[in-house]
Amino acid sequence: MDCREWLDIKQYEFLMNYFMRRQRELALADLNEPYSYDGFSRYDQLYQQVVKEAEVAYIECFGEPAPPIVFTNLFHLAELELAGKRPRLKSPKALQ
């Protein structure tokens, strides 16, 4: 899902940079554990922590909350970016 319909470029870049920085600091990519569906794995706990921190940082920076879906999407997009597997987004039709 493309978050650009909910965020302007400054907001988008702020969250992408925030998530990439925090994932590097926490060495999220280095966790060696199976994926969990119960929410109690180390990855799940770090994900929840980072998203909550990002929500607070976003409000402090922009003075309003963002839709919750953008935090999930950009968190995972930042993972792909750090792994070098970011999908190419199509530009909006107005720019084509």
MARPA-607366 format. One record per residue (C-alpha): z, x, y; residue number from 1; residue in three letters. Coordinates in steps of 0.02 Angstrom, whole numbers, plus 32768, in hexadecimal, padded with zeros to 4 digits. Layout:
     w     u     v  pos  code
     Z     X     Y  NUM   ALA
...
//
This chain:
     w     u     v  pos  code
  8000  8000  8000    1   MET
  7FD1  8040  80AB    2   ASP
  8067  803B  8121    3   CYS
  7FFF  8052  81BD    4   ARG
  7FF8  7F96  81D8    5   GLU
  80B6  7F95  81F4    6   TRP
  80D1  803D  824A    7   LEU
  807D  8099  82D7    8   ASP
  804C  814E  82BD    9   ILE
  80EE  8196  8304   10   LYS
  8158  8129  8294   11   GLN
  80EC  8150  81FC   12   TYR
  80F1  820B  821A   13   GLU
  81AC  8207  823E   14   PHE
  81D0  81B8  8194   15   LEU
  8155  8225  8134   16   MET
  819E  82C3  817F   17   ASN
  824F  8285  8165   18   TYR
  8231  825E  80AD   19   PHE
  81D4  82FF  808B   20   MET
  825E  8367  80DD   21   ARG
  82EB  830F  807F   22   ARG
  8290  8319  7FD8   23   GLN
  827A  83D4  7FEF   24   ARG
  8330  83EA  8023   25   GLU
  836E  838A  7F8C   26   LEU
  82EE  83DB  7F16   27   ALA
  82BF  832F  7ED6   28   LEU
  8221  8371  7E81   29   ALA
  828A  83EB  7E1C   30   ASP
  82F3  8367  7DC7   31   LEU
  82D7  836F  7D0D   32   ASN
  830B  82C6  7CCC   33   GLU
  82B4  8230  7C82   34   PRO
  828C  81A0  7CF4   35   TYR
  8312  811D  7CF7   36   SER
  8303  8063  7D0E   37   TYR
  83BC  803F  7D23   38   ASP
  83D2  8092  7DCD   39   GLY
  8453  8110  7D91   40   PHE
  83EC  81AD  7D78   41   SER
  8401  823D  7DF2   42   ARG
  8352  821B  7E35   43   TYR
  837A  8163  7E52   44   ASP
  841B  818D  7EAC   45   GLN
  83C6  820F  7F1B   46   LEU
  8338  8195  7F40   47   TYR
  83B3  8110  7F78   48   GLN
  8414  818E  7FE1   49   GLN
  8379  81D1  8038   50   VAL
  8333  8124  805D   51   VAL
  83D9  80EC  80AA   52   LYS
  83DD  818A  8114   53   GLU
  8328  816C  814A   54   ALA
  834F  80B9  817C   55   GLU
  83DC  80F6  81EE   56   VAL
  8373  8185  8235   57   ALA
  82E2  810E  8256   58   TYR
  8350  8093  82B6   59   ILE
  839E  8122  831A   60   GLU
  82F1  8163  8348   61   CYS
  8292  80C1  8366   62   PHE
  831C  8044  838E   63   GLY
  82E5  7FC4  830D   64   GLU
  82DF  7FB5  8250   65   PRO
  823E  7FC6  81EF   66   ALA
  8208  7F54  8160   67   PRO
  8262  7F8F  80C1   68   PRO
  81BE  7FA4  8061   69   ILE
  8187  8035  80D0   70   VAL
  821C  809E  809B   71   PHE
  81F2  808D  7FE2   72   THR
  8139  80A9  7FFC   73   ASN
  814B  8140  806E   74   LEU
  81D1  818D  8001   75   PHE
  815A  818D  7F6D   76   HIS
  80C5  81C0  7FD8   77   LEU
  812B  8256  8013   78   ALA
  8148  8283  7F5C   79   GLU
  808D  8280  7F3E   80   LEU
  806D  82E5  7FDB   81   GLU
  80E8  836C  7FA4   82   LEU
  809A  836F  7EF7   83   ALA
  7FEC  8381  7F44   84   GLY
  7FB2  82DA  7EFC   85   LYS
  7FAA  826C  7F95   86   ARG
  7F25  81E5  7F83   87   PRO
  7EA1  81D9  800A   88   ARG
  7EBC  8142  8077   89   LEU
  7E26  80E3  80B6   90   LYS
  7E1E  80D7  8172   91   SER
  7E2C  802A  81BD   92   PRO
  7D85  7FD1  81D1   93   LYS
  7D93  7FDE  828E   94   ALA
  7D82  809C  827F   95   LEU
  7CF4  80A0  8202   96   GLN
//
